[in-house]
Amino acid sequence: MKKLFVLGLVLIIVGCSVFRRYEEAFDYVFDVPDLGLETVEDVCVWTADFLRYVDDDVHEVSEYWQQPYQTYTWRSGDCEDFAILAMYLIYRDTGLIPGLVVGTGPSGQHGWVVVMGEHWEPQIGMQVDYRDMFPLQIVLPYEEVLWRAVNRHKKLEVTND
């Protein structure tokens, strides 16, 4: 009985610390200046024009998720990095809550943004429909994506398992 009590207490403490990590993560990393962006389309067009695609090989690890400020400062990243910066700007500048879509298809995995049911591609600056291209898709919530980018720098793998 004592072991169950201790286990329960540990789970409560860990749960509280996870919530605190979300809050702490958002306190110190977002120094991207106001860019005058007002719509989701503005954000996606800006990321497509401002950033250049660079594979994760530059980090010497596979699937490194950059913080929004890193992507802004370095002016480069891969598909998830474009999406993470776009998500941050959409949330901050429009008040809408975006999600990250991670899709798997014949060409591998890819990430883009979903806002209010509309799918946006920050690499090309426009609305997209990837249902046929990436039939297996999951949507990750804004808070989880930003926490991962700030604390873990590692993406969630999408598989058929």
C-alpha positions as CSV (number, residue, x, y, z in Angstrom):
1,M,0.0,0.0,0.0
2,K,2.9,2.4,0.9
3,K,4.4,1.7,-2.5
4,L,1.2,2.6,-4.3
5,F,1.0,5.8,-2.3
6,V,4.6,6.8,-3.2
7,L,4.0,5.9,-6.9
8,G,0.9,8.0,-7.0
9,L,2.7,10.9,-5.4
10,V,5.6,10.6,-7.9
11,L,3.1,10.6,-10.8
12,I,1.4,13.8,-9.5
13,I,4.8,15.5,-9.1
14,V,5.9,14.4,-12.6
15,G,2.6,15.6,-14.1
16,C,3.0,19.0,-12.4
17,S,6.6,19.3,-13.6
18,V,5.5,18.5,-17.2
19,F,2.9,21.3,-17.1
20,R,5.6,23.7,-15.6
21,R,8.0,22.7,-18.5
22,Y,5.4,23.9,-21.0
23,E,5.1,27.3,-19.3
24,E,8.9,27.7,-18.8
25,A,9.6,26.7,-22.4
26,F,7.5,29.6,-23.7
27,D,9.0,32.2,-21.3
28,Y,12.5,32.5,-22.8
29,V,12.8,31.4,-26.4
30,F,10.5,33.6,-28.4
31,D,12.4,36.7,-29.3
32,V,11.2,36.8,-32.9
33,P,10.4,40.5,-33.6
34,D,7.0,41.7,-34.8
35,L,7.0,41.3,-38.5
36,G,3.6,42.9,-39.2
37,L,2.0,39.7,-40.3
38,E,-1.8,39.6,-39.9
39,T,-3.1,36.4,-41.5
40,V,-2.2,32.8,-41.8
41,E,-1.4,33.4,-45.5
42,D,0.8,36.3,-44.6
43,V,2.8,34.1,-42.2
44,C,3.2,31.2,-44.8
45,V,4.2,33.6,-47.6
46,W,6.7,35.2,-45.3
47,T,8.3,31.9,-44.3
48,A,8.4,30.8,-47.9
49,D,10.2,34.0,-48.9
50,F,12.4,34.5,-45.9
51,L,13.7,30.9,-45.1
52,R,15.7,28.5,-47.2
53,Y,15.5,24.7,-46.9
54,V,18.4,23.0,-45.1
55,D,18.4,19.4,-44.2
56,D,18.9,18.2,-40.6
57,D,22.3,16.9,-41.5
58,V,23.7,20.3,-40.4
59,H,22.9,19.3,-36.8
60,E,24.6,16.0,-37.1
61,V,21.5,14.2,-35.8
62,S,18.4,13.1,-37.6
63,E,15.2,15.0,-37.2
64,Y,16.3,17.9,-35.1
65,W,13.4,20.3,-34.3
66,Q,14.7,23.9,-34.1
67,Q,13.2,26.5,-31.8
68,P,11.3,29.3,-33.6
69,Y,14.0,31.8,-32.7
70,Q,16.7,29.5,-34.1
71,T,14.9,29.1,-37.4
72,Y,14.3,32.9,-37.6
73,T,17.9,33.7,-36.7
74,W,19.5,31.1,-39.0
75,R,16.9,31.8,-41.8
76,S,16.9,28.2,-42.6
77,G,15.5,24.8,-41.6
78,D,13.7,21.7,-42.8
79,C,10.0,21.2,-43.2
80,E,9.2,20.9,-39.5
81,D,11.3,24.0,-38.7
82,F,9.4,26.0,-41.3
83,A,6.2,24.7,-39.7
84,I,7.2,25.4,-36.1
85,L,8.2,29.0,-36.8
86,A,5.0,29.5,-38.8
87,M,2.9,28.0,-36.0
88,Y,4.5,30.3,-33.5
89,L,3.9,33.4,-35.7
90,I,0.3,32.3,-36.4
91,Y,-0.4,31.9,-32.7
92,R,1.3,35.1,-31.7
93,D,0.1,37.4,-34.5
94,T,-3.4,36.1,-35.3
95,G,-4.4,34.5,-32.1
96,L,-5.4,31.3,-33.9
97,I,-4.2,27.9,-32.6
98,P,-2.3,26.0,-35.2
99,G,-1.3,22.3,-35.2
100,L,1.5,20.5,-36.9
101,V,0.5,17.8,-39.4
102,V,3.1,15.1,-39.8
103,G,2.3,13.0,-42.8
104,T,3.8,9.8,-44.2
105,G,3.5,8.8,-47.8
106,P,5.5,7.1,-50.6
107,S,8.1,9.9,-50.5
108,G,8.6,9.7,-46.7
109,Q,7.6,12.0,-43.9
110,H,6.7,15.7,-44.2
111,G,5.4,18.4,-41.9
112,W,3.1,21.3,-42.5
113,V,0.6,23.5,-40.6
114,V,-3.2,23.1,-40.0
115,V,-5.3,26.0,-38.8
116,M,-9.1,25.8,-38.4
117,G,-9.2,22.7,-40.7
118,E,-7.2,24.4,-43.5
119,H,-3.8,22.9,-44.3
120,W,-1.0,25.4,-45.1
121,E,2.5,24.8,-46.5
122,P,5.0,27.3,-45.1
123,Q,7.7,26.2,-47.6
124,I,5.7,27.4,-50.6
125,G,3.4,29.9,-48.9
126,M,0.0,28.5,-49.8
127,Q,-2.9,26.4,-48.8
128,V,-2.5,22.7,-49.7
129,D,-4.3,19.4,-49.9
130,Y,-1.9,16.5,-49.2
131,R,-4.5,13.8,-48.6
132,D,-3.4,11.7,-51.6
133,M,0.3,12.4,-51.2
134,F,0.5,11.7,-47.5
135,P,-2.4,9.4,-46.6
136,L,-1.2,8.7,-43.1
137,Q,-1.4,11.9,-41.1
138,I,-1.4,12.9,-37.4
139,V,-1.9,16.4,-36.0
140,L,0.2,17.5,-33.0
141,P,-1.1,20.3,-30.8
142,Y,0.7,23.6,-30.7
143,E,1.9,23.3,-27.1
144,E,3.4,19.9,-27.6
145,V,5.2,20.9,-30.8
146,L,6.7,24.0,-29.1
147,W,7.7,22.1,-26.1
148,R,9.4,19.5,-28.2
149,A,11.2,22.1,-30.2
150,V,12.4,23.9,-27.1
151,N,13.3,20.9,-24.9
152,R,13.7,17.8,-26.9
153,H,14.5,18.9,-30.5
154,K,13.1,15.5,-31.6
155,K,10.2,14.8,-33.8
156,L,7.5,12.2,-33.2
157,E,7.7,9.3,-35.7
158,V,4.5,8.4,-37.6
159,T,4.3,4.7,-38.5
160,N,1.7,2.2,-39.5
161,D,2.3,0.1,-36.4
